[in-house]
Amino acid sequence: MKKITLYFLFFLLTSNLLSQKFEGSIKYTLDYELPEIMEPQRSMLPNEMITYCKKDYSRVEQKTAMGDQIVISNSKSGESTLLMNMMGQKMAIEVSNEENKETSTNKPSIIYAEESKNIAGYLCKKAIYTIYNEQDQDSVAIDVFYSEEISPSFNSQFKHLAGFPLEYAINTNGMTITFLAVEITNEKLSKDLFLIPNDYQKLSLEDFKSMMGQ
């Protein structure tokens, strides 16, 4: 019995270490269901998202008709930086761990289902991820397919999920956006990807809100 317990603990430890070792990029396609009134804006919406993962860092990139948006996060410190390059104006909005905690939602309800599928070569399991909004007294349930082979620490959107999300759909402002991973590449990444470029103006979150009149 003792041998079985030790083997089980060793299996859990090595499985976790394997998931932490992922380094590379994950490319998603974005598909939209839009209300008729928003159809003219379809061409301005991003159709691709790329997430880069390395050790404690993640970098999420989206290109829009207005410019590039990048979020660099450090799972160890809890800090993040939003890089915005809009019509030639380059800003780096730095968000502290405390500020990230203030904007995060309550702990979600997560139900793990039996269903699974293969996405971009990775076995993914299904979870029903429910977020409750106290202010609106409402809840939103999202079907998420996640992989246990990629560390959940790289994912800041679905906190407490047992793996990394590779397919999910979000309803917002009357439209549905489906994110689907289509290409996952294991590769060594440069540390420079997770640094703030010198030509970006650094702003605190409060400075940015003031600039936007909030």
N, C-alpha and C positions, 0 to 999 in steps of 0.2 A: 504493500500500500504506500509505503514511504517513497519507493522508487517511482511509482506512478505519479505521485504528487510532485516530486522533483522534476520529472520529465514534463509535466504539464506547465509548471512555472517556467522551465527553460523554453518551452514552445512559445509561451506568451511573450517572454522577454525578447527572443530572437525575432518573432513576428513584428514586434514594435520597432526593433532596430532596423529591420528591412524596410519598413514603411518610412522611417526617418531618413533613409539614405537616398530617396528619390531626389534627383536634381535634373532640371530640364524645363521644357515648355509644354503648355497645354493650349491648343488652339480650339476655340469654340466658334460655331456659327450662331447667329442670332436671327430668329424668325419671328415675325410680328403678325398678330391678329389685331387689326385697327378698326375703330369705328369709322363709318363713312366720312365723317367730317375731318378725320385726321389723315385720310389717304393721300392728299397732296403733299404731306410732310414725310412720306415714306422714304424718299430719296435722301433725306437729310439725316436719317437714323443710321447708327453704326450697324454693319452686318457681320462684324467679326470682333472677337475679343481674344487676347492672348495673355495667359498667366505664366510668369516665370518663377521658378521655385529654387531656392538655394539656402540650405541650412536654416537659419532663423528668419530669412527674408522671402517676401513675395513681391512681385511687380505685376500689376494688371494694366494692360494697355487697351484703349479703344480709340478709334479714329472716327471723327464725325465731320460733317460738312463745315462746321464752325472751327474745327481744329482738333488737336490731340488732347486726350485726357489720360493721365497715368497715376496710379496709386501705388506707392511703395510702403510696405508694412513690415514692421519688426515684431514678430510674435513674442520675442523674449522681453522687450521693453514695453510693448503695447503701444508704441508710437507709430504714427503714419504720416505720410506727406502726399498731398495732392499736387501733381504737376499739371498746370494748364497752359497750353500754347494756343491762344485764341487770337487770330488775326494779327499775329506778330508780337502780341503781348505775352511774355512768359512769366508765370508766377508759380512759386512753390509755397503752398499753404501747409504749415506744419501743425499737426494735431497731437497733443500730448496723450499719455495713457489715461489721465483723469478725464480729459475731454472726450475721449473715445468711450469711456465708461458711461459718461453722462448721456451720450446719444444712443447707447445700445438699448435694446428692448429687454423686457423681462425674460427670465429663463424660459425657453420654449418647451412645449410638449412634443415628444418625439415617439412615434410608434414605428417599430421596425417590422416590416412585412416579409412574407415568404418569397415574394416575387423577385426575380433577378434577370439580368440581361447582360450581353457583352457590348461594351461601348469602346470603340477605338482600341480594341485588343485587351481591354481590362474587364474582368468580371465585376459587375456592379450589383449591389443589393438596393432594395427600395426602402425608403422611409417616408412617413407622412409627418412633415415638420410643421407644427402649428405655433404661430406667434400671436400672443394676446396683447392688444393695445389698450392700456388702462384708460387713456385719455378719450378714445372713441368708444370704449366699452364694446370692442369688436375683436374678432380673431380671424386670422388668415391661415388656411391650410395649404401647404405646398408639397407636391409629390417630388421627391428627390431620389435620384439614383446615384449612389456613391461607391467609391472604391476604397477598400481597406489597404490597398497596396501603396497608396499615396497618403502621406501624413496629413491629418486634419488640421495640424498647426498652421499649414499654409492657407487655410480658408478662414477668412474673418467674417464671412456673410452668414454661414450656418453654424453658429457656435454650438458646441456640445455634440455635434454630429460625430458618429463613430468612424467617419472616413472623409474622403475628399469628393465633393460633388462634381459629377461629370454630365449630368442632365437634370434640368429643372425648368419650371415655368413660373413666371411671376406676373400677377395681375396688378397693374398700376395705371392710374389716370384713364381708366376705360379701355386700356389695351392689354394684350397678353404677349409677353416676350418669352420665347423658349430658347434656352441656352443648351447647346449640344456639343460635347467635345468630339472633334472629328480627327484630330491628330495629336498624339502624345509622343514627345521626343525626349529620350534620356540623353543628356549631354552636359559637359562641363560648361558652366556659365561664368562670364567675367564678373568680378565684384563691381565693376563700373556701372553695371546695369542698375545697381541699388543705391547709387550715389546721386545727390542732387547736382545737376549741371551748374557750372559757374555762371552761366548767362541767365539764370532764373532769379527773379527777385524773391527773396524769402519774406514771408508774411506769417504772422500768428493767425490763428483762427479768428480771434477778436478783431484784428486789423482787417481781415478779409470781409467779415460781416459788416464792419463799419463802411468799408468801401462799397458794399452792395446795398447800403442803407438799411441794414437789419439791426 
